[in-house]
Amino acid sequence: MIAVEKHPANVNKTGTTTVALKYSDGVVVAADKRASAGTYIASKTARKILQVDEHMVLTISGYVGDAQYLARLADSEARYFRMRSGKRISVKALSTLLSNYLNYYRYVPYVISLILAGYDDTGSHVFQIDLDGGILEEEYTATGSGSIVAIGVLDDRYKKGMTLDEALELAIRAIARAMGRDAATGDGIDVAYVNAEGVHYLRSDEIEQYLSRIKAMEFSGTAKLI
């Protein structure tokens, strides 16, 4: 079967780099803020980390409209499940729901790549979901045009059982490296983490403190540049 062309060529899309990784008590996610349409920078304040219910976040890359719709779908399904059952939906169950939905529309696909990360009764989880419904659970992952740079940083530095501080620094370092190499990634960094208490977003001044620390370490030679 031939896939039907769903989108005009000039539709806004996120060039994007997003990352997610587990730490000792939850998950950390980070993303840049640039949204682009070809060589045009459509937004410098795009939100690519979206909260889903009270215990998950979804990072988005690909076509903005597709990704935002799927984020709303995920949030409404999770809240409906909680309303009906009185329990929070597991991260795995919601990732499977999104996977099935995307696979059903694989011949007229949503042009996206998603990371669903969160904390539930079984612990912390990071799922990467692609446009045809493929799903993988990982310790860490990256999506978007700058992911090849970001994943190299994660491969080099990630270790199981990281503290929250270590995980936040690593996530910010990975996005910063991607911003330095990928023209479609830029305009700042958003960061969030999820643990048993819920979803928490870092303030811009907190992110700047991590960036200053990373630069100081590299300048002093106490850390490898990657």
Rosetta blueprint (number, residue, H / E / L):
1 M L
2 I L
3 A L
4 V L
5 E L
6 K L
7 H L
8 P L
9 A L
10 N L
11 V L
12 N L
13 K E
14 T E
15 G L
16 T L
17 T E
18 T E
19 V E
20 A E
21 L E
22 K E
23 Y E
24 S L
25 D L
26 G E
27 V E
28 V E
29 V E
30 A E
31 A E
32 D E
33 K L
34 R L
35 A E
36 S E
37 A E
38 G L
39 T L
40 Y E
41 I E
42 A E
43 S E
44 K L
45 T L
46 A L
47 R L
48 K L
49 I E
50 L E
51 Q E
52 V E
53 D L
54 E L
55 H L
56 M E
57 V E
58 L E
59 T E
60 I E
61 S E
62 G E
63 Y E
64 V H
65 G H
66 D H
67 A H
68 Q H
69 Y H
70 L H
71 A H
72 R H
73 L H
74 A H
75 D H
76 S H
77 E H
78 A H
79 R H
80 Y H
81 F H
82 R H
83 M H
84 R H
85 S H
86 G L
87 K L
88 R L
89 I L
90 S L
91 V H
92 K H
93 A H
94 L H
95 S H
96 T H
97 L H
98 L H
99 S H
100 N H
101 Y H
102 L H
103 N H
104 Y H
105 Y L
106 R L
107 Y L
108 V L
109 P L
110 Y L
111 V L
112 I E
113 S E
114 L E
115 I E
116 L E
117 A E
118 G E
119 Y E
120 D E
121 D L
122 T L
123 G E
124 S E
125 H E
126 V E
127 F E
128 Q E
129 I E
130 D L
131 L L
132 D L
133 G L
134 G L
135 I E
136 L E
137 E E
138 E L
139 E L
140 Y E
141 T E
142 A E
143 T E
144 G E
145 S L
146 G L
147 S H
148 I H
149 V H
150 A H
151 I H
152 G H
153 V H
154 L H
155 D H
156 D H
157 R H
158 Y L
159 K L
160 K L
161 G L
162 M L
163 T L
164 L H
165 D H
166 E H
167 A H
168 L H
169 E H
170 L H
171 A H
172 I H
173 R H
174 A H
175 I H
176 A H
177 R H
178 A H
179 M H
180 G H
181 R H
182 D L
183 A L
184 A L
185 T L
186 G L
187 D L
188 G L
189 I E
190 D E
191 V E
192 A E
193 Y E
194 V E
195 N E
196 A L
197 E L
198 G E
199 V E
200 H E
201 Y E
202 L L
203 R L
204 S H
205 D H
206 E H
207 I H
208 E H
209 Q H
210 Y H
211 L H
212 S H
213 R H
214 I H
215 K H
216 A H
217 M H
218 E H
219 F H
220 S H
221 G L
222 T L
223 A L
224 K L
225 L L
226 I L
